[in-house]
Amino acid sequence: MFRRGGEKPPPAEAPARVDSVRGEGLSWQGDVTGSGGLRIDGAFEGEIALRGLVVVGEQGRVACKHLRAVSVVVAGSVKGDITAQRVEITRSGRVWGDVVTTSFATEEGAFLRGQIRMEETIDLGLGPVPASEAPEVGPQGS
């Protein structure tokens, strides 16, 4: 939605899929780090730093000083800053915090109390991709 004319988004660091779901009845605290996708439909308090997708479902509630991921979709509520290559806030989504991103989209009815800062590139501060998670490189020129 807010991209300079004709520019393509940077390649994602990880596939945009959900690998783990934390259900509506769950409430937990702590730190979530690593690679993969996470859907939160319950309540979470702590830090999130993922090489992947984070989805906060409509019933999801996240209190996080700084949520960092390749892609973030908010349909529930997030209280804290978000840094991601792609951020989407749906019509039911609520965010109280600042957003730093290269690609931003909202639906009518979405709520954001904070600032949006668009950047050319984003350093998520997750360190280098471990060799076990690096994409395979095929032969050149084929």
trRosetta pair geometry for C-beta under 8 A, 3 or more apart (Angstrom, degrees):
i j d omega theta_ij theta_ji phi_ij phi_ji
1 103 7.7 109 30 -174 68 74
1 104 6.2 -77 61 93 106 61
1 105 4.4 131 -7 -104 123 73
1 106 7.2 -97 52 20 170 63
2 103 7.4 159 63 -148 73 41
2 104 4.9 -4 37 56 118 100
2 105 7.9 -165 7 -72 81 51
2 116 7.8 82 56 140 166 141
2 118 6.0 -120 127 -86 120 142
3 7 5.5 -138 167 66 104 104
3 9 7.2 -81 -114 -72 144 79
3 102 7.9 44 -108 154 94 72
3 103 6.1 -2 -72 -111 112 81
4 7 4.7 54 71 -4 88 130
9 12 8.0 24 124 -53 117 77
9 85 7.0 99 -179 161 113 109
9 86 6.9 16 -152 -73 149 110
9 102 6.4 124 -142 115 85 118
9 103 5.3 -17 -108 -51 123 140
10 85 6.3 -109 62 -147 106 127
10 102 6.2 15 10 109 107 170
10 121 6.2 78 -56 -116 156 82
10 122 7.9 -163 41 25 144 84
12 15 7.1 107 104 -96 134 21
12 16 6.3 -83 -150 -43 171 94
12 70 5.3 77 -160 174 93 135
12 71 6.9 -22 -127 -35 125 112
12 85 6.5 -177 -112 74 70 154
12 86 7.9 -41 -96 -1 105 120
13 51 5.2 -92 115 -156 120 98
13 70 5.0 -147 42 -96 95 126
13 85 7.6 157 -2 -20 94 142
13 124 7.6 -99 6 11 155 140
13 126 8.0 137 128 57 165 141
13 129 6.7 -167 -172 -76 105 123
14 35 5.6 -176 -110 -157 147 97
14 36 7.3 -105 170 -61 145 20
14 37 7.9 -176 124 -54 121 79
14 51 4.4 118 -31 145 137 84
14 52 4.3 -68 103 -83 142 66
14 53 7.7 -135 97 -19 106 69
14 70 5.3 -169 40 -11 92 155
14 133 7.7 -27 -102 173 106 118
15 37 7.7 -73 97 -36 78 116
15 52 7.2 0 68 -128 55 89
15 53 7.9 -55 115 -15 54 109
16 37 7.0 86 -169 -87 37 131
16 52 7.4 151 -110 -168 39 65
16 53 4.7 90 -151 -62 65 128
16 70 7.3 -128 -86 101 81 120
16 71 5.2 7 -116 35 109 155
17 37 5.0 -150 96 0 44 148
17 52 7.6 -61 55 -164 57 110
17 53 6.4 149 38 22 18 134
18 21 6.5 50 159 -68 126 85
18 37 4.1 -111 -104 119 33 124
18 38 6.8 146 -142 -65 80 2
18 39 4.6 11 -141 -30 138 108
18 53 6.3 -82 -71 88 62 120
18 55 6.1 -47 -85 16 121 126
19 36 3.9 -55 29 -175 147 115
19 37 4.8 127 1 50 78 74
19 38 7.1 -31 54 -67 79 52
19 52 7.3 -33 3 177 114 162
20 36 6.6 63 -2 131 102 128
20 37 7.2 173 27 93 68 57
20 38 5.2 -16 69 -111 98 71
20 39 7.3 -170 95 27 50 69
21 38 7.8 157 -88 -162 32 52
21 39 4.6 -12 -113 65 77 108
21 41 6.8 15 -177 1 94 111
22 26 5.1 -109 177 78 88 142
22 28 7.0 -101 -157 24 141 123
22 38 7.2 15 -4 -174 103 97
22 39 7.1 -171 27 93 66 58
22 40 5.1 -2 58 -120 112 62
22 41 6.5 -176 91 33 61 69
22 42 5.2 -90 135 27 96 110
22 44 6.9 76 95 -64 156 117
23 26 5.2 99 64 -3 71 108
23 41 5.4 -27 -154 68 31 117
23 42 5.8 50 95 -42 41 109
24 41 4.6 -54 -68 133 64 109
24 42 5.6 142 -157 -78 14 71
24 57 7.8 -81 -80 88 83 139
24 59 4.9 11 -123 103 101 149
25 42 6.3 -45 66 -102 21 117
26 41 7.9 79 40 74 96 77
26 42 3.7 -119 69 -37 71 171
26 43 7.5 -157 107 37 55 63
27 42 5.6 -135 -69 160 48 116
27 43 4.2 3 -119 61 87 106
27 44 7.7 -162 -152 -70 49 39
28 42 7.3 64 7 101 84 132
28 43 7.6 151 22 90 47 67
28 44 6.0 -7 68 -114 76 72
28 45 7.8 -159 106 33 40 69
28 46 7.9 -35 123 -6 77 129
29 44 7.4 148 -93 -163 38 54
29 45 4.6 -21 -110 72 88 92
29 46 5.1 134 -171 -51 58 108
30 46 4.6 -16 72 -100 24 165
31 46 5.3 -136 -70 164 42 122
31 47 4.6 -2 -120 60 85 97
31 48 7.7 -179 -160 -76 54 34
31 49 7.6 -9 -174 18 97 97
32 38 6.4 33 166 -71 149 170
32 44 7.8 -15 -17 -170 131 141
32 46 6.9 110 -7 97 81 123
32 47 7.2 -163 32 97 62 55
32 48 4.7 -1 62 -116 107 73
32 49 7.3 165 91 32 62 53
32 50 6.5 -19 127 -57 99 108
33 47 7.8 12 -59 109 92 100
33 48 7.9 178 -73 -157 51 37
33 49 4.9 3 -112 69 83 95
33 50 6.9 -168 -145 -77 30 59
34 50 6.3 -6 69 -121 55 75
34 51 7.1 -89 136 26 37 89
35 50 6.8 126 -117 -167 23 75
35 51 4.2 -27 -109 66 79 108
35 52 5.7 110 -172 -35 54 113
35 129 7.9 65 -82 -141 134 88
35 130 7.9 -120 -22 31 132 105
35 133 5.1 154 -23 -135 168 149
36 50 6.8 -79 63 -162 57 117
36 51 7.6 56 3 75 39 73
36 52 4.8 -63 100 -28 15 168
37 50 7.6 115 -106 152 29 143
37 52 4.4 -129 -68 155 57 123
37 53 3.9 4 -121 57 107 93
37 54 7.2 -164 -155 -69 64 35
37 55 7.4 30 178 -4 104 97
38 48 7.5 -135 63 -146 148 124
38 50 6.3 -154 4 -71 117 168
38 52 7.2 105 -4 94 76 120
38 53 7.4 -175 31 95 52 62
38 54 5.3 -4 64 -116 94 71
38 55 7.3 -167 98 31 50 68
39 54 8.0 158 -87 -164 35 44
39 55 4.4 -14 -112 68 79 108
39 56 8.0 174 -158 -83 55 19
39 57 6.0 55 177 -41 98 105
39 60 7.8 -126 170 -69 65 145
40 44 5.3 -68 -146 -8 141 132
40 54 7.3 6 -3 -173 107 89
40 55 7.1 178 23 90 65 56
40 56 5.2 -19 64 -115 104 64
40 57 6.5 -154 87 12 47 84
40 60 4.2 102 109 -141 83 130
40 62 6.0 78 98 -67 157 108
40 76 7.4 -103 98 38 92 145
41 57 4.0 -5 -98 47 79 141
41 58 7.9 13 -133 49 84 58
41 59 5.2 39 -174 69 78 102
41 60 5.1 -80 -113 -66 24 89
41 76 7.7 161 -128 -49 44 145
42 59 7.4 1 -84 118 30 102
42 60 6.7 12 40 -116 24 67
42 61 7.6 -63 139 36 37 80
43 60 7.7 163 -82 -159 37 50
43 61 4.5 -10 -113 66 78 106
43 62 7.9 180 -156 -76 47 37
43 63 8.0 13 -175 2 88 97
44 48 7.7 54 133 -56 140 118
44 60 7.6 -7 8 -167 102 94
44 61 7.2 169 27 90 61 58
44 62 5.0 -7 66 -114 100 74
44 63 7.3 -170 97 32 55 63
44 64 7.3 8 112 -57 100 106
45 62 7.8 162 -82 -161 41 47
45 63 4.5 -4 -112 65 84 105
45 64 7.3 -168 -146 -68 39 61
46 64 6.5 -9 79 -108 39 85
47 64 6.1 121 -111 -154 34 95
47 65 6.5 -26 -93 41 87 95
47 66 6.7 9 -135 61 93 75
47 67 7.9 -175 -160 -90 50 48
48 54 6.1 78 156 -106 145 152
48 62 7.4 -28 -13 -161 138 134
48 64 5.6 -26 8 -140 97 154
48 67 4.7 12 61 -132 112 77
48 68 6.8 -178 103 40 69 55
48 69 6.6 -23 135 -48 109 108
49 68 4.6 15 -118 64 72 109
49 69 7.5 -171 -149 -68 27 63
49 124 7.3 141 -157 157 86 105
49 125 7.5 -74 -143 90 126 89
49 126 5.8 168 167 -102 104 93
50 53 7.8 -59 113 49 130 21
50 54 6.0 131 46 -56 135 103
50 68 7.3 163 28 97 52 66
50 69 4.5 8 64 -112 91 96
50 70 7.4 -82 108 3 78 80
50 126 7.9 -26 115 -111 6 141
51 69 7.6 -171 -87 -147 11 62
51 70 6.0 52 -163 -35 46 112
51 124 7.6 148 -92 86 69 156
51 126 5.8 156 -63 142 93 163
51 129 6.8 114 -133 -109 163 91
51 133 7.1 90 88 153 150 149
52 69 6.4 -51 72 -161 49 103
52 70 5.8 35 -68 24 4 115
52 71 7.5 -61 152 37 37 86
53 69 6.7 89 -138 160 14 130
53 70 6.7 -53 -65 68 50 97
53 71 4.7 -20 -109 72 75 105
53 72 7.7 167 -159 -81 55 32
53 73 7.3 7 -172 3 101 101
54 67 6.6 -134 87 179 165 118
54 69 4.3 179 -5 -21 112 171
54 71 7.3 177 27 92 62 56
54 72 4.9 -8 66 -113 99 76
54 73 7.4 -175 94 30 54 63
54 84 7.8 -124 34 -94 108 142
55 60 7.9 145 127 -2 63 163
55 72 7.9 169 -82 -159 36 46
55 73 4.7 -5 -116 63 76 106
55 75 7.3 11 -179 8 86 106
56 60 4.0 -153 -172 99 72 137
56 61 7.8 104 -168 -65 116 12
56 62 5.4 -94 -110 -10 132 123
56 72 7.7 17 -5 -173 99 89
56 73 7.1 -163 29 96 65 58
56 74 4.9 8 51 -125 117 63
56 75 6.2 -173 94 39 68 63
56 76 4.4 -111 145 44 97 102
56 77 7.2 -122 149 48 139 26
56 78 5.8 -166 -17 -58 170 100
56 93 7.4 102 80 -125 110 97
57 60 4.3 111 50 -20 67 111
57 75 5.6 -25 -159 68 28 117
57 76 5.6 41 86 -35 41 117
58 75 4.7 -55 -69 133 61 109
58 76 5.5 132 -167 -75 12 78
58 92 5.1 5 -125 112 95 151
59 76 6.1 -41 71 -103 16 124
60 75 7.2 80 34 70 109 80
60 76 3.5 -173 64 16 74 160
60 77 7.3 -168 101 35 64 57
61 76 5.9 -112 -64 153 46 126
61 77 5.1 5 -120 61 70 102
62 67 6.8 46 142 -76 141 138
62 76 7.3 108 -3 92 87 117
62 77 7.0 -171 33 99 66 58
62 78 4.7 -7 68 -113 109 73
62 79 7.0 -174 97 29 60 64
62 80 7.1 -85 125 28 94 118
63 79 4.8 -7 -115 63 70 110
63 80 6.4 117 -170 -31 40 115
64 67 4.6 74 102 -59 143 90
64 78 6.9 -38 34 -160 105 91
64 79 7.3 135 28 77 56 59
64 80 4.0 -132 79 47 61 163
65 80 5.3 -149 -126 -139 4 120
65 81 7.1 -4 153 27 49 92
66 80 6.2 -130 -61 167 24 112
66 81 5.0 -13 -111 68 70 102
66 82 7.9 164 -161 -85 52 24
66 83 6.8 5 -174 5 97 107
67 72 6.5 94 128 -109 124 146
67 78 6.4 -60 -3 -160 151 131
67 80 5.8 110 -16 100 93 118
67 81 7.1 -172 27 93 71 49
67 82 4.9 -18 69 -108 104 71
67 83 7.4 171 88 28 55 61
67 84 7.7 -21 117 -44 90 110
68 82 7.9 160 -82 -160 39 48
68 83 4.9 -9 -109 68 82 99
68 84 6.9 167 -155 -72 43 70
68 124 4.9 131 176 -167 115 92
68 125 6.5 -70 -147 53 165 96
68 126 6.7 -175 127 -60 128 99
69 72 5.3 118 61 -64 118 90
69 84 5.1 -4 71 -106 68 113
69 124 7.3 104 -65 -140 3 138
70 84 6.3 58 129 -156 13 89
70 85 5.3 -13 -169 21 60 115
70 86 7.3 16 143 27 64 90
70 124 7.2 -58 -76 -62 54 154
71 84 5.9 117 -111 175 17 127
71 85 6.4 -45 -71 63 65 90
71 86 4.4 -4 -119 63 86 105
71 87 7.7 -174 -158 -74 52 37
71 88 8.0 12 -178 4 92 98
72 82 5.5 -125 68 -163 167 128
72 84 4.4 -172 -2 -22 105 166
72 86 7.2 177 29 94 59 61
72 87 5.0 -3 65 -115 100 74
72 88 7.3 -176 97 31 57 63
73 87 8.0 168 -82 -160 37 43
73 88 4.7 -7 -115 66 75 106
73 90 6.9 42 179 -29 91 104
73 93 8.0 -120 166 -86 58 142
74 77 7.6 61 -173 -111 110 13
74 78 5.3 -82 -121 -7 132 120
74 82 7.9 -95 -44 -76 131 159
74 87 7.6 7 -2 -171 106 87
74 88 7.1 -177 25 94 67 56
74 89 4.9 -15 65 -114 108 70
74 90 6.8 -157 90 16 53 78
74 93 3.9 101 114 -148 88 126
74 94 7.4 -125 151 45 122 33
74 95 5.7 64 116 -62 172 105
75 90 4.4 3 -102 42 78 134
75 92 5.2 34 -175 73 73 105
75 93 5.2 -70 -107 -70 21 88
76 92 7.2 -4 -82 122 33 103
76 93 6.8 8 37 -116 22 63
76 94 7.3 -58 142 35 37 85
77 93 7.5 157 -84 -162 41 51
77 94 4.3 -14 -109 70 84 106
77 95 7.5 178 -155 -77 53 37
77 96 7.7 16 -174 2 96 96
78 82 6.5 44 132 -59 152 118
78 93 7.9 -1 6 -169 98 95
78 94 7.3 175 28 94 59 60
78 95 4.9 -2 63 -116 100 77
78 96 7.2 -166 97 33 57 63
78 97 6.6 -76 122 25 95 125
79 96 4.7 -1 -119 61 71 111
79 97 6.5 128 -171 -36 34 112
80 96 7.6 51 -9 84 32 75
80 97 4.8 8 113 -78 17 159
81 97 4.4 -144 -74 172 40 118
81 98 4.8 -6 -121 57 98 80
81 99 7.3 -175 -161 -75 66 35
81 100 7.5 23 175 1 107 96
81 114 7.5 172 -105 -162 69 153
82 87 5.8 106 125 -112 135 135
82 95 6.8 -53 -8 -150 131 135
82 97 6.3 113 -10 100 78 121
82 98 7.6 -157 34 97 63 46
82 99 4.9 -5 65 -114 101 76
82 100 7.3 -172 97 32 57 62
82 101 7.5 2 116 -54 99 108
83 99 7.8 164 -82 -160 40 46
83 100 4.6 -4 -113 64 82 105
83 101 7.3 -176 -152 -68 42 63
83 122 6.4 166 174 -166 92 123
83 124 6.3 159 118 -123 109 66
83 125 7.9 43 97 15 149 107
84 87 5.1 123 64 -64 117 86
84 100 7.9 133 23 83 46 64
84 101 5.5 -2 72 -106 68 98
84 122 7.0 47 139 141 13 168
84 124 7.4 37 -108 -103 44 110
85 101 6.7 84 170 -154 12 77
85 102 5.2 -20 -158 32 63 112
85 103 6.5 23 148 24 65 100
85 122 5.3 -155 -85 40 63 134
85 124 7.8 -56 -36 -58 85 113
86 101 6.6 91 -113 -164 14 120
86 102 7.2 -46 -68 64 56 82
86 103 4.4 -16 -111 73 77 113
86 104 7.8 -176 -155 -74 50 35
86 105 7.9 3 -173 8 90 101
87 99 5.5 -145 86 -162 174 127
87 101 4.5 -107 3 -80 111 156
87 103 7.2 163 26 90 59 62
87 104 5.3 -5 66 -114 96 73
87 105 7.5 178 96 31 54 63
88 93 7.9 156 127 -18 62 166
88 104 7.7 162 -83 -161 45 43
88 105 4.6 -10 -113 68 85 99
88 106 7.2 170 -160 -82 56 38
89 93 3.9 -152 -167 95 76 141
89 94 7.9 113 -161 -53 117 13
89 95 5.9 -93 -104 -11 133 121
89 105 7.6 -175 29 96 59 55
89 106 4.7 -6 63 -114 95 86
89 107 7.2 -135 103 22 62 74
89 110 4.0 111 119 -162 106 135
89 111 7.4 -130 164 49 138 40
89 112 6.2 -158 -15 -60 173 105
90 93 4.6 112 48 -19 64 109
90 106 7.9 -168 -83 -154 13 54
90 107 5.1 13 -156 19 47 129
90 110 6.3 160 96 -89 18 106
91 107 4.2 -69 -52 104 77 123
91 108 6.1 5 -107 78 104 54
91 109 3.7 39 -157 69 86 123
91 110 5.9 -90 -106 -54 29 69
92 109 7.3 4 -59 121 38 120
92 110 8.0 -15 36 -99 20 63
93 106 7.9 -129 64 -137 125 83
93 107 7.9 107 21 38 108 99
93 110 5.1 1 64 -134 97 93
93 111 6.9 -161 104 38 59 71
94 110 7.9 -172 -77 -167 40 59
94 111 4.5 1 -118 67 72 118
95 99 6.9 36 142 -57 153 115
95 111 6.8 174 29 99 60 69
95 112 4.8 -1 64 -115 105 73
95 113 7.2 -170 98 32 60 60
95 114 6.6 -75 125 22 98 125
96 113 5.0 -3 -118 61 69 107
96 114 6.6 127 -173 -38 33 111
97 113 7.8 58 -5 81 32 71
97 114 4.8 -1 108 -73 19 158
98 114 4.4 -147 -75 174 44 119
98 115 4.8 -3 -125 54 96 81
98 116 7.6 -180 -164 -78 66 29
98 117 7.1 20 175 -2 108 103
99 104 6.8 101 130 -111 137 125
99 112 7.0 -46 -11 -151 129 133
99 114 6.4 114 -10 102 77 124
99 115 7.3 -151 35 98 67 46
99 116 4.8 -12 68 -113 106 71
99 117 7.1 178 93 26 56 64
100 117 4.8 -14 -109 67 75 103
100 119 6.3 27 -178 -11 91 121
100 122 6.7 140 131 -122 96 112
101 104 5.1 121 82 -65 137 91
101 116 7.3 -41 31 -161 103 91
101 117 7.7 132 23 77 57 57
101 118 6.6 -35 78 -113 68 58
101 119 7.2 169 89 27 18 87
101 122 6.7 -21 -134 -70 33 143
102 118 6.9 86 -128 -162 31 74
102 119 5.8 -65 -81 74 73 72
102 120 6.9 16 -119 160 106 14
102 121 6.6 9 -82 -111 133 24
102 122 5.5 -121 -29 -21 103 107
104 116 6.0 50 -115 -160 169 135
104 118 6.8 -102 -3 -90 122 97
106 110 4.1 -129 -164 49 105 150
106 112 7.4 -94 -97 -20 141 123
107 110 5.4 113 56 -35 63 109
112 116 7.2 26 148 -52 154 104
119 122 5.6 119 76 -74 130 73
129 133 5.3 -121 180 90 95 104
129 134 5.0 124 113 -83 119 76
130 133 4.9 71 64 17 85 103
130 134 7.2 -135 96 -29 39 84
131 134 5.5 -38 -142 7 36 120
138 142 6.6 -90 138 47 117 127
139 142 5.1 66 86 -17 102 126
